[in-house]
Amino acid sequence: MEHDSRNKGILPRGLGMIPYQLPSSVELADATIKELADYDVVMWEKHGIFAVDRDVMAAFDQIDVLNKSALIYIAAKNMGFEPDGMSQEQMKEMSVAFNLPK
């Protein structure tokens, strides 16, 4: 699969979080639409993930990168390592280098 260069920044627009709403409800749909104004990927608390992109494979790629990142984080925590993530300066450098939106 060809990877979009935006994935070098994991989720360049970040991850929107939506508090629990009944699955398939109008409230969940409305909250999702609202979060999509700022994010391409949103996580539904206690339910799942939703992504949008130029096509279904690009949207899947966003979720796949997020999933892999979460697995790495969980593995590090299970080994007793506390991941500290990237600093704001490192994220800014990456955003400039890869022309990321955030």
VMD Tcl script that draws the C-alpha trace (Angstrom):
set ca {
  {0.00 0.00 0.00}
  {1.31 3.47 -0.84}
  {1.58 5.60 2.28}
  {0.61 9.25 2.33}
  {3.53 11.45 3.47}
  {1.20 13.03 6.07}
  {1.44 9.79 8.07}
  {4.99 10.71 8.94}
  {3.33 12.95 11.51}
  {1.07 10.10 12.71}
  {-2.14 12.15 12.64}
  {-1.20 15.59 11.33}
  {-4.46 17.22 12.40}
  {-4.54 15.38 15.72}
  {-7.18 13.07 17.13}
  {-10.63 14.29 18.10}
  {-12.19 12.66 21.15}
  {-15.96 12.27 21.47}
  {-17.44 11.42 24.89}
  {-19.74 8.41 24.98}
  {-22.92 8.70 22.95}
  {-25.31 5.91 22.07}
  {-23.93 4.11 18.97}
  {-25.86 5.02 15.79}
  {-27.52 7.96 17.54}
  {-28.14 11.40 16.07}
  {-26.12 12.80 19.01}
  {-23.08 10.71 18.01}
  {-23.45 11.81 14.39}
  {-23.71 15.48 15.38}
  {-20.68 15.25 17.69}
  {-18.69 13.53 14.93}
  {-19.55 16.20 12.36}
  {-18.52 18.90 14.84}
  {-15.12 17.25 15.55}
  {-14.45 16.71 11.84}
  {-14.19 20.49 11.46}
  {-10.81 20.22 13.23}
  {-9.75 16.58 12.83}
  {-9.68 13.85 10.18}
  {-9.81 11.06 12.78}
  {-12.09 10.92 15.81}
  {-12.32 8.37 18.60}
  {-15.74 7.51 19.97}
  {-15.40 6.73 23.68}
  {-16.29 3.08 24.38}
  {-17.15 2.50 20.73}
  {-14.58 2.95 17.96}
  {-12.78 5.22 15.52}
  {-13.98 7.19 12.51}
  {-11.71 8.67 9.82}
  {-12.12 10.67 6.63}
  {-9.59 11.22 3.85}
  {-9.40 11.45 0.06}
  {-10.44 7.77 -0.33}
  {-11.22 4.74 1.82}
  {-7.64 3.41 1.75}
  {-6.19 6.73 2.91}
  {-8.76 6.86 5.74}
  {-7.86 3.28 6.67}
  {-4.18 4.23 6.65}
  {-4.84 6.96 9.23}
  {-6.53 4.43 11.54}
  {-3.81 1.84 10.91}
  {-1.04 4.30 11.88}
  {-2.97 5.28 15.01}
  {-3.46 1.61 15.93}
  {0.25 0.82 15.46}
  {1.21 3.84 17.57}
  {-1.14 2.72 20.34}
  {0.33 -0.80 20.28}
  {3.87 0.61 20.59}
  {2.76 2.82 23.47}
  {1.08 -0.08 25.29}
  {4.12 -2.34 24.75}
  {6.43 0.35 26.17}
  {4.17 0.80 29.22}
  {4.05 -2.99 29.77}
  {7.86 -3.07 29.79}
  {7.97 -0.37 32.47}
  {8.99 2.47 30.16}
  {7.06 5.74 30.32}
  {6.97 7.17 26.77}
  {7.32 10.93 26.84}
  {6.24 11.65 23.28}
  {7.61 14.46 21.18}
  {8.19 17.98 22.44}
  {6.32 20.91 20.90}
  {9.61 21.96 19.27}
  {10.04 18.50 17.71}
  {6.45 18.53 16.45}
  {6.93 22.00 14.95}
  {10.11 20.81 13.21}
  {8.25 17.80 11.81}
  {5.31 19.95 10.71}
  {7.65 22.22 8.75}
  {9.67 19.34 7.26}
  {6.59 17.43 6.05}
  {4.25 20.40 5.44}
  {1.71 19.14 7.97}
  {-1.46 21.17 8.67}
  {-0.91 21.44 12.47}
}
mol new
graphics top color blue
foreach p $ca { graphics top sphere $p radius 0.5 }
foreach p [lrange $ca 0 end-1] q [lrange $ca 1 end] { graphics top cylinder $p $q radius 0.2 }
display resetview
